[in-house]
Amino acid sequence: MMSDRIDDATEAIKKATTAGGKALEDGYESAREYGERTLDYADQVSGGLADFVRREPLVAVGAALLIGYLAAQFVRRIPA
C-alpha cells in the first residue's frame, strides 16, 4: 500500500520531469529559430540600406541628420 503510493509518486515525478525537459527543448529550439530568422532579416535590411546609401548618398546623409536632430529634440524633452 505504501509502496504503491511511492511508486505512483515516483512515476508522476518521472512524467513531470520528462514533460519539463521536453518543454525546455521545444522552447530552446523555438528561440534559436526565432534568433536565426531575426539575424537573416537584419542582414537583408542592412544589405538593402547599404545599397540605398551607395545609390543616394546625399539623401542618406540628410536622413541621418534629420533623425539625429529629432532624437536630440526628444532627448532634450525628457526630464532629468
N, C-alpha and C positions, 0 to 999 in steps of 0.2 A: 504494500500500500504506500508506504513512504518512499520506497524505491521507484514506484510508478510516478509519483509526483516529481521526484528528482529527475527521472528520465524525461518526463514531459517538459520540465523547465529547461533541461539541457537541450532538448530538441528545439524548443522555442528560441533559445538563445542562439543556436546554430543558424536557424532560419533568419532571425533578425540580423545576425552578423553577415550572412550571405547577401541578404537584400540590401543592407547598408553598403557593403563593398561594391555591389553591382551599381547602386545609385551613384556612388563616388566615381566609379569608372565611367559611367554614362555622362556625368557632369563634367568630368575632366575632358572627355572626348568632345563634348559639345563646346566647351570653352576653347579647346585647341582649334576646332574647325572654325569657330567664330573669329578667333585671332588670325588665322590664315586668310580668311575672306577679307577681314579688315586691312591686313597688310597688302593684299592684292589690290584692293580698292585704292588705298593710299598711293600705291605705286602707279596705278593708272592716272590718278588725279595729278600727282607730281609730274608725270611724264607729259600730260596734257598742258599743265601750267608752264612747264619749261618750253614746250613748243610755242605756246602763245607768246611768251616773253621774247623768244627769238624772232617771231613774226612781227610783233608790235611792241618794241621796247619802250617807246615813249608813252604809250597807253599804260603799260605795266608800271612804269615809274610814277606816272600820275596817279594811278590807282593805289600804289603803295603809299604815296604821300597823303592822299585823301584818307586812307584807312588809318595811318599814323596820326593824322590830325584829329579824326573822330575819336580814336582811342584816347588821345591826350585829353580831349574835352570831357570824355566820360570819366576818366580817372580823376580829373580836377574836381568834378562834382561829387565825388564820394567823400563823405565826411571822414576826417582823420580820427 
